[in-house]
Amino acid sequence: MTDRRQKAIENARFRLLELQSDNGGTPCEENPELFFPEDYQALDMQRMARKIATSLCKECPIMKECREFGNMAKPVWGIYGGVDFFRTK
């Protein structure tokens, strides 16, 4: 990853944290485990967490910015802005 790209990702992450604070918090701050469903052992728990997390994203005031961050950072797992970024290997 280039330094320029890494800096852009860091800036976007910082901006997301500012927006979370400015908006009095977000669903992912209140229930972070739901937004990383891969951490659950049981597949039914993973599916349920994904469903709940993506529905919470729809009501989040910074959903668009969070999705943009996810698309930029390309995380290996987690739900950002209603998009599930989990990739199987």
Summary of the structure (lengths in Angstrom):
residues: 89
radius of gyration: 13.3
end to end distance: 20.0
largest distance: 39.9
contacts: 242
relative contact order: 0.17
helix: 64%
strand: 4%
